[in-house]
Amino acid sequence: MTSRWRWLLRQIGRMLWVRVSIFSLAAVATALAGVFLAGYVPEGVAERIGSDSIDDILQILATSMLAVTTFSLTTMVSAYSAATSSVTPRAAKLLMDDTTAQNALGTFIGTFVFSLVGIIALSTGAYGERGRVILFLATIAVIVLIVVTMLRWIDYLSRLGRVGETTDRVEEAASRALSARLELPALGANVLDDAVSIPDGAWPVYAESMGYVQHIDIGGLADCAGEEGRVFVTAPPGTFADPLRPLARVTGLEQDVAAEGIRAAFAIGNDRSFDQDPRFGLCVLSEIASRALSPAVNDPGTAIDVIGRAERILGSWARDGAGSGASEPGCPRVWLPRLDSDDMFDDLFGPIARDGAAMLEVQIRLQKTLRTLSRSGERGVAKAAVRHSRQALARAESVLLMEHEKALLRRLAAEVTSGADQA
C-alpha cells in the first residue's frame, strides 16, 4: 500500500534527468572540495605526489567524457527504437527506467562537469598547492569509478534492446506486481466480490480527465472515508476512466465535501503503469508474442518463450491461491476488486491462440501450458485453463489442414479437461 506522494516521488526518481542532475551536483561538490579542505593537507605533500599533473588529467577527462556521453546517448536511443519496433512500444518504458543506464550516463556527465569545474577553479587559482592535492585524489577516485562503470556499461550495451532481455524485464515487472497483489489482494482494502454488494444509494465519483488509472492511494481513500463513510472502488488500476464509468461509489459522506479528496486518490495518466496493474505486464507479454507471430517477423520461438514465461507467472499465482488469502485489510472502510483469473488468461493467452492458430508448435506448447495450469488445484485458474484450451483448439481446427495435427491437439486438450477434473 503506497501513498500517492511516495508513488509520485518514485515516478520522478525514475526520470533520467533527475539521476543525472544528482550526479552532476555531486560532481560539483567533489570538484570544489579541494577549496574548502585545503587546510587539512600537510605542507609539502603536493610536491611528493606530483599534483601538478592534474591539469592535463582533467583536460583528458573533459574531452573523453563528452564523446562517451554522446556515444552512449546515441546507442540508447537506437536500442529503444529497436525495442519499440521489434518487441513492443509498451516495453520501451521499462528500458528507459533502468537504473544501470541512468547511473552510467550520470557518471559520464558528472565526470564531465567535475572536470570543467576543476579546470575553471584551477585557472582562477582557487585551490592553491594543498587544494590541488585534494583535487588530485578526487580525480583518481573518479577515474576508478569510470573504469568500473565502463565495464558494467559495456556488458549492459551488449544486451540492451534485444528481444530476450526486454522480455525478461517485462516478466520481472509483471511478476513483481502480481506478487504484490498476492500479498495484498485488494491493495490493503477489503475485497469487493460477489459476496459484497454496493448499496443502491452510493453516489459515484467520476474522474475530471480521461485516461488510465495508474495508481490508487488506498490510505488516502481511508482518510476520506473516516469513521462513517464507505468507499467502493469500481475502477481498479488499469481501468480506462471515462465520463460514463465512476472511479468509486461512496456512502455515508457528504458528496460536496468528500468527492474532491476521493478523486485526488486516483492517479490518472495517458498510459498504463506496471506498478499496481499486473494485467498490463501480461498484456505486454502477449503483445511480444503476437508481434513475433506476425507474418513480417515469423518467429514462433519467441511466442513459445513467452508461453513458458506465462506458465511461470500464472503458476505462481495459482500455487499461492490466486490472491484469495484472507489477509487483514489495512483500510477496513474501503473495498476494491481482486484480480480475476479469467481476465488474466484473456489478456495473455487469447491473442497468442488467435495469432498462432496456424502454427502447430505454438499450439502444442499452449495446450501443454494450459494442462499444467489446469492441475494447479486453484478452481478459478483451472476453469480458465479449460476454457482457453477449448478456444485455442477451435481456432487451430479451423485453419490446420492435416488431420493428425488436429488429433494431436484434441488429445492435449482432453488432458487439460481431465486435469481440471482431477484437481
Order of alpha helices (4+ residues) and beta strands (2+ residues): alpha-alpha-alpha-alpha-alpha-alpha-alpha-alpha-alpha-beta-beta-beta-alpha-beta-beta-beta-alpha-beta-alpha-alpha-beta-alpha-alpha-alpha-alpha
